Amino acid sequence: MPGETTFVDEREAANRAAREHIERLRQRLEAGQSEIARQRASVSGTREHISGIQRWIEHSNQQLGEERARRGGESRHEDDSDAVGGD
């Protein structure tokens, strides 16, 4: 019964190939999931960094506004004293 042996061998080879293919797919899936997790962590870190930069910019703008207001107030006082002294 050589025909039966060949059929069984072919079926075993097909099953082995299917198992190997499934194992490779599982490995690729696991690697893909790990990569997605890594990228999510990277995005999260980037968002935190951008949030920190945004807070720093807002704080700097506030300080600059206060400094401009202070200097604006000083220059007005200086202008007033010049006008009084010029009389």
Secondary structure in CASP SS format (residue, H / E / C, confidence):
PFRMAT SS
TARGET T0000
AUTHOR 0000-0000-0000
METHOD secondary structure of the structure
MODEL  1
M C 1.00
P H 1.00
G H 1.00
E H 1.00
T H 1.00
T H 1.00
F H 1.00
V H 1.00
D H 1.00
E H 1.00
R H 1.00
E H 1.00
A H 1.00
A H 1.00
N H 1.00
R H 1.00
A H 1.00
A H 1.00
R H 1.00
E H 1.00
H H 1.00
I H 1.00
E H 1.00
R H 1.00
L H 1.00
R H 1.00
Q H 1.00
R H 1.00
L H 1.00
E H 1.00
A H 1.00
G H 1.00
Q H 1.00
S H 1.00
E H 1.00
I H 1.00
A H 1.00
R H 1.00
Q H 1.00
R H 1.00
A H 1.00
S H 1.00
V H 1.00
S H 1.00
G H 1.00
T H 1.00
R H 1.00
E H 1.00
H H 1.00
I H 1.00
S H 1.00
G H 1.00
I H 1.00
Q H 1.00
R H 1.00
W H 1.00
I H 1.00
E H 1.00
H H 1.00
S H 1.00
N H 1.00
Q H 1.00
Q H 1.00
L H 1.00
G H 1.00
E H 1.00
E H 1.00
R H 1.00
A H 1.00
R H 1.00
R H 1.00
G H 1.00
G H 1.00
E H 1.00
S H 1.00
R H 1.00
H H 1.00
E H 1.00
D H 1.00
D H 1.00
S H 1.00
D H 1.00
A H 1.00
V H 1.00
G H 1.00
G C 1.00
D C 1.00
END
